[in-house]
Structures are given as C-alpha cells and as structure tokens.
Amino acid sequence: MSIPGVVELTSRMVRIESINPGPAGDDVPGRREADISAFVREWLQEHGLPAERREFFPGRFNVLATVPGAGPRRLLLDAHTDTVPVEGMAGDPLSGDIRDGRVYGRGAVDDKGTLAAMMCALAGLVADGLTPPATIELLASGDEEGGFRGIRDWVEQDGRADGALVGEASELGLIAAAKGAVRLKIRTHGKAVHASVPELGVNAVTAMARVICGIEDRLKPRLAARQHPLLGSPRLTVAIIRGGWRGNIVPDLCEIDLDRRLLPEETRESALAELDALLDELRAEHPDLNVERCEPYSHVIAPECPLDDPLLLTAAEALRREGLPAEPRGVPYTTHASVLAEAGIPCITLGPGSIDQAHSPDEWVEVSQLKTAVRLYRCIFETFGAGG
C-alpha cells in the first residue's frame, strides 16, 4: 500500500493558523477555520476525494468527503481543524518543525495529526482502487475548541452513521467511554455595608465559604463512592470564584463556577438534584443563607460505546494486528463523541499522540504514531461493515 506523506501533511497543516476565536468573538482577524478548511478540501480533491465545504457559521466551515461503500453501513470519521491559542508557546508556535521523531507546533496532536492520518488513509484506499465494505464519510469539523458548532451542524443537517471514529489523541488506545460535563454558577447574596460595621451587613463571601465547604466535605465524598469500570468516579470542581467590590465594603454578592464531570449513567438532572439537595441541607442549617443555583450554561452527555459494537470490535482487531493493546479504556475529558452519542451514533475515539501534549507550550506528536495511525485507519476502512 502506498501511504501519502502523513508527516509532511501534518507539518503543512500546523503551519496554517486556525485558532478558535473563543469568547473574543468570531470576527477576530486570522482566528478562524476558513484557511485550513480550504486547504483540506483542496488536498482531498487533489487525491481523488470529492470534497465540499459547508458553512456552519459566517466564515467558518466543515469539510466533508464521502467514499461510497459496497454495503449499507456508514462510518463517520471526525477530526477537528481548529486549535487553542498559541500564547505562552516557545519559539514559532506554527513552525511545523519535524525533528527528533516528532512534529512540533500548535495543533500537531490536537487535532491536525489525526486529521492528516485519516486523510492519508482514505486517499490511499482510493488510490489503490478499493471499494470499502461501508460508506465512509470524513468530516473535518470546526469549532471543537469552542462550542462544538461544527459537529452539531453535521447532526442538524441529518448526518447519519452506524458508527463514528472520533479522532482525538489517545496514544493509539481504544477509547470506548468518556465523561460528560455540566457547568453552572452558584450565587450567594448578602447585604453591603461599610466594612467598619460588618455586623450591620451580610457577607456573601462568608456565605459562599459555607457552600464550598459543603461541596468539599459532603458532596465530593458521596461522588467518590460511585465507580464506573472504565471511568472511575464523577468529579466536581470549583473552577472560578468572584466576590466583593472594594476592600472596605462587606460584599453583597459572591459567585462560583462549577465543573461537574458525569458518568454515563448520570444525567444533567440527576447531577443538579444532588447539588440542590446539598444546598437545601445548608439552608436548613443556616437559615440566613441566601444561595441561588443557576441553570447550566454548558452540558454534554457521557458517551459509552457497547463493548460488542461492530466498530469497536473492528478497531480492536486492527490494533491487535499492529501488536498494540486492544482493551477498551475510558477518558475523563469530553470530545465530539458526546454530541454524536446523543444523536444515537455509537462512537469510539482512536488517534495518535498523547492528550498530555494537547494545549501544551511545546505541543508535538510522534512521527511513528502518525504512520501507525494511517495503517490502523486503513485496516478499519477495509473491514468495518464486511458481511453486512
């Protein structure tokens, strides 16, 4: 099999800036996926893969390419084109340098190396004149580092598949489950007075201290007692705290942001119910406690692929052929698998490189893993859906 140059392709894509604009807005000059999506479409077309760009937000695009299969099944390949910012990186963050058996630069491991491996494996299949058992759709999606708008658009445009291979760094391990997440704010309210007479006011920061102690001392131990075979226990983090206006005023408002990581058997509602029960306990013990739990501003489910799912079994066999561990694992972070699983599509995650390098000051991906990923994907393409 002739493998197009996955290492060189990864390097080329790293050199194309595609920083997700995040909360700064969608019109930050240069911080968009338009250039990388144009490159991906052109490369695919040059290698025999008809591809189109689909705008999911002004100036921001998904790229889609489809290889028809011999059977009725459909396989989705998903990898994203956007990256996190480059601030704090040493040297040229978009160098794409290839040295010491690694490709360096922002996006090398998250997620351009994986996308390059998928593109090369698919191009190699077409170049060899092979028809895969299942129809394969490649989705180079945007906004993964933001609001998941690219993958959500694919779902909303009636995207369908019998299985999805989500390309995120897994050190070529087979990921069958991931934690979901609910993020929300809690506010405590008080009464502002001059700090020289604090007894006349109500300190919202002190009130929040009671809430935080309740979370740490009561709720978190309850969560720690709950276990999933691949994911361990749920997690709850007080991520941000804000309170007070001036050093000589008793604060009348304090606010925290919570990050609650979910197990597959948990729901948004069940997680909120546990938190509400804790707040009710605290109110009963402290009748003057004025605390408000806000509605979540972010929520994704925890995906879990059945261990007998055809795509998972196909990927496990491909790993064994490469002499790699094939035991399914779980990860604590969220991916596009959450959105796809919610749409009823079984998902696995499998990609080159370590998540520890993602968003790091010297991001890199191993050359050897990029090349192995091409072979793994090609094997999956040739076998998934065989036999109907």
PEMODA-V201038 format. One record per residue. N is the residue number from 0. RES is the residue in three letters. D_LAST is the distance of its C-alpha to the last C-alpha in Angstrom with 1 decimal. Layout:
N&RES&D_LAST / N&RES&D_LAST
This chain:
0&MET&25.2 / 1&SER&27.7 / 2&ILE&27.7 / 3&PRO&29.6 / 4&GLY&32.4 / 5&VAL&31.0 / 6&VAL&34.4 / 7&GLU&36.3 / 8&LEU&33.8 / 9&THR&34.2 / 10&SER&38.0 / 11&ARG&38.1 / 12&MET&36.2 / 13&VAL&38.5 / 14&ARG&41.4 / 15&ILE&40.3 / 16&GLU&41.7 / 17&SER&39.3 / 18&ILE&41.0 / 19&ASN&39.9 / 20&PRO&43.0 / 21&GLY&42.6 / 22&PRO&45.5 / 23&ALA&47.7 / 24&GLY&46.0 / 25&ASP&43.7 / 26&ASP&46.4 / 27&VAL&47.5 / 28&PRO&48.1 / 29&GLY&45.5 / 30&ARG&43.6 / 31&ARG&40.5 / 32&GLU&37.1 / 33&ALA&38.0 / 34&ASP&38.8 / 35&ILE&35.9 / 36&SER&33.4 / 37&ALA&35.2 / 38&PHE&35.0 / 39&VAL&31.2 / 40&ARG&30.5 / 41&GLU&32.9 / 42&TRP&31.4 / 43&LEU&27.9 / 44&GLN&29.1 / 45&GLU&31.2 / 46&HIS&28.2 / 47&GLY&26.1 / 48&LEU&24.3 / 49&PRO&25.5 / 50&ALA&26.4 / 51&GLU&28.4 / 52&ARG&30.6 / 53&ARG&30.6 / 54&GLU&33.8 / 55&PHE&33.4 / 56&PHE&37.1 / 57&PRO&40.1 / 58&GLY&39.8 / 59&ARG&36.7 / 60&PHE&33.3 / 61&ASN&29.6 / 62&VAL&27.9 / 63&LEU&24.5 / 64&ALA&22.5 / 65&THR&19.0 / 66&VAL&17.0 / 67&PRO&14.6 / 68&GLY&11.1 / 69&ALA&9.3 / 70&GLY&6.2 / 71&PRO&7.0 / 72&ARG&7.4 / 73&ARG&11.0 / 74&LEU&13.0 / 75&LEU&16.8 / 76&LEU&19.4 / 77&ASP&22.8 / 78&ALA&26.1 / 79&HIS&29.5 / 80&THR&32.4 / 81&ASP&35.4 / 82&THR&37.6 / 83&VAL&40.4 / 84&PRO&44.0 / 85&VAL&45.8 / 86&GLU&49.1 / 87&GLY&50.3 / 88&MET&48.4 / 89&ALA&50.5 / 90&GLY&51.1 / 91&ASP&48.9 / 92&PRO&46.0 / 93&LEU&44.0 / 94&SER&45.0 / 95&GLY&41.6 / 96&ASP&43.7 / 97&ILE&42.0 / 98&ARG&44.1 / 99&ASP&44.0 / 100&GLY&40.3 / 101&ARG&39.5 / 102&VAL&39.0 / 103&TYR&41.4 / 104&GLY&41.7 / 105&ARG&40.6 / 106&GLY&36.9 / 107&ALA&36.2 / 108&VAL&34.2 / 109&ASP&33.7 / 110&ASP&31.6 / 111&LYS&32.1 / 112&GLY&31.3 / 113&THR&27.8 / 114&LEU&27.4 / 115&ALA&28.7 / 116&ALA&26.3 / 117&MET&23.3 / 118&MET&24.9 / 119&CYS&25.7 / 120&ALA&22.3 / 121&LEU&20.8 / 122&ALA&23.7 / 123&GLY&23.4 / 124&LEU&19.8 / 125&VAL&21.1 / 126&ALA&24.2 / 127&ASP&22.5 / 128&GLY&20.8 / 129&LEU&17.2 / 130&THR&14.2 / 131&PRO&11.8 / 132&PRO&8.0 / 133&ALA&8.6 / 134&THR&11.9 / 135&ILE&14.6 / 136&GLU&17.7 / 137&LEU&20.8 / 138&LEU&23.4 / 139&ALA&26.9 / 140&SER&28.5 / 141&GLY&32.1 / 142&ASP&34.3 / 143&GLU&32.5 / 144&GLU&36.0 / 145&GLY&37.4 / 146&GLY&35.9 / 147&PHE&32.1 / 148&ARG&32.7 / 149&GLY&30.3 / 150&ILE&27.2 / 151&ARG&28.5 / 152&ASP&28.9 / 153&TRP&25.2 / 154&VAL&24.3 / 155&GLU&27.1 / 156&GLN&25.9 / 157&ASP&22.7 / 158&GLY&20.6 / 159&ARG&17.2 / 160&ALA&14.3 / 161&ASP&11.7 / 162&GLY&13.8 / 163&ALA&17.0 / 164&LEU&18.7 / 165&VAL&22.4 / 166&GLY&24.6 / 167&GLU&27.9 / 168&ALA&30.0 / 169&SER&28.9 / 170&GLU&30.4 / 171&LEU&26.9 / 172&GLY&26.4 / 173&LEU&23.4 / 174&ILE&24.4 / 175&ALA&22.7 / 176&ALA&25.6 / 177&ALA&28.6 / 178&LYS&31.6 / 179&GLY&32.2 / 180&ALA&35.7 / 181&VAL&38.3 / 182&ARG&41.4 / 183&LEU&44.6 / 184&LYS&48.4 / 185&ILE&51.1 / 186&ARG&54.6 / 187&THR&57.9 / 188&HIS&60.9 / 189&GLY&64.6 / 190&LYS&67.9 / 191&ALA&69.3 / 192&VAL&73.0 / 193&HIS&75.1 / 194&ALA&74.3 / 195&SER&77.9 / 196&VAL&77.5 / 197&PRO&74.0 / 198&GLU&75.1 / 199&LEU&75.2 / 200&GLY&71.6 / 201&VAL&68.1 / 202&ASN&66.2 / 203&ALA&62.5 / 204&VAL&61.7 / 205&THR&63.2 / 206&ALA&61.2 / 207&MET&58.0 / 208&ALA&59.0 / 209&ARG&58.8 / 210&VAL&55.3 / 211&ILE&54.1 / 212&CYS&55.8 / 213&GLY&54.0 / 214&ILE&50.7 / 215&GLU&51.5 / 216&ASP&53.3 / 217&ARG&51.5 / 218&LEU&48.0 / 219&LYS&46.7 / 220&PRO&47.5 / 221&ARG&45.7 / 222&LEU&42.6 / 223&ALA&43.0 / 224&ALA&42.8 / 225&ARG&39.2 / 226&GLN&36.5 / 227&HIS&32.7 / 228&PRO&31.2 / 229&LEU&29.8 / 230&LEU&32.2 / 231&GLY&35.5 / 232&SER&37.8 / 233&PRO&38.1 / 234&ARG&40.6 / 235&LEU&43.4 / 236&THR&45.5 / 237&VAL&48.6 / 238&ALA&47.8 / 239&ILE&50.7 / 240&ILE&54.1 / 241&ARG&56.6 / 242&GLY&60.0 / 243&GLY&63.6 / 244&TRP&65.4 / 245&ARG&68.6 / 246&GLY&70.1 / 247&ASN&72.9 / 248&ILE&71.0 / 249&VAL&69.3 / 250&PRO&65.7 / 251&ASP&64.6 / 252&LEU&60.9 / 253&CYS&58.4 / 254&GLU&54.6 / 255&ILE&51.8 / 256&ASP&48.1 / 257&LEU&45.7 / 258&ASP&42.3 / 259&ARG&40.4 / 260&ARG&37.2 / 261&LEU&34.8 / 262&LEU&32.6 / 263&PRO&29.2 / 264&GLU&31.0 / 265&GLU&33.8 / 266&THR&34.2 / 267&ARG&36.6 / 268&GLU&38.6 / 269&SER&38.9 / 270&ALA&40.1 / 271&LEU&42.7 / 272&ALA&43.9 / 273&GLU&44.7 / 274&LEU&46.6 / 275&ASP&48.4 / 276&ALA&49.4 / 277&LEU&51.0 / 278&LEU&52.9 / 279&ASP&54.2 / 280&GLU&55.4 / 281&LEU&57.2 / 282&ARG&58.8 / 283&ALA&60.1 / 284&GLU&61.7 / 285&HIS&63.0 / 286&PRO&64.0 / 287&ASP&65.0 / 288&LEU&61.5 / 289&ASN&60.2 / 290&VAL&56.5 / 291&GLU&53.8 / 292&ARG&50.0 / 293&CYS&48.4 / 294&GLU&45.0 / 295&PRO&42.3 / 296&TYR&42.0 / 297&SER&38.6 / 298&HIS&35.6 / 299&VAL&32.1 / 300&ILE&30.0 / 301&ALA&29.0 / 302&PRO&25.2 / 303&GLU&23.6 / 304&CYS&19.9 / 305&PRO&18.9 / 306&LEU&19.1 / 307&ASP&15.9 / 308&ASP&13.9 / 309&PRO&10.8 / 310&LEU&12.7 / 311&LEU&15.9 / 312&LEU&14.7 / 313&THR&13.4 / 314&ALA&16.8 / 315&ALA&18.7 / 316&GLU&17.6 / 317&ALA&18.5 / 318&LEU&21.8 / 319&ARG&22.5 / 320&ARG&22.1 / 321&GLU&24.8 / 322&GLY&26.9 / 323&LEU&26.8 / 324&PRO&26.8 / 325&ALA&23.4 / 326&GLU&24.9 / 327&PRO&24.0 / 328&ARG&27.1 / 329&GLY&28.6 / 330&VAL&30.9 / 331&PRO&33.8 / 332&TYR&33.4 / 333&THR&31.4 / 334&THR&28.9 / 335&HIS&26.7 / 336&ALA&24.2 / 337&SER&26.7 / 338&VAL&26.3 / 339&LEU&22.5 / 340&ALA&22.2 / 341&GLU&24.7 / 342&ALA&22.5 / 343&GLY&19.8 / 344&ILE&17.6 / 345&PRO&17.0 / 346&CYS&19.0 / 347&ILE&20.0 / 348&THR&23.0 / 349&LEU&23.4 / 350&GLY&26.1 / 351&PRO&29.1 / 352&GLY&32.6 / 353&SER&34.3 / 354&ILE&34.7 / 355&ASP&38.4 / 356&GLN&38.9 / 357&ALA&37.6 / 358&HIS&40.6 / 359&SER&42.9 / 360&PRO&46.1 / 361&ASP&44.8 / 362&GLU&41.1 / 363&TRP&39.2 / 364&VAL&35.9 / 365&GLU&35.8 / 366&VAL&35.1 / 367&SER&33.4 / 368&GLN&30.9 / 369&LEU&30.1 / 370&LYS&29.3 / 371&THR&27.2 / 372&ALA&25.2 / 373&VAL&24.4 / 374&ARG&23.0 / 375&LEU&21.0 / 376&TYR&19.4 / 377&ARG&18.7 / 378&CYS&17.0 / 379&ILE&14.8 / 380&PHE&14.0 / 381&GLU&13.1 / 382&THR&10.7 / 383&PHE&9.3 / 384&GLY&5.6 / 385&ALA&5.6 / 386&GLY&3.8 / 387&GLY&0.0
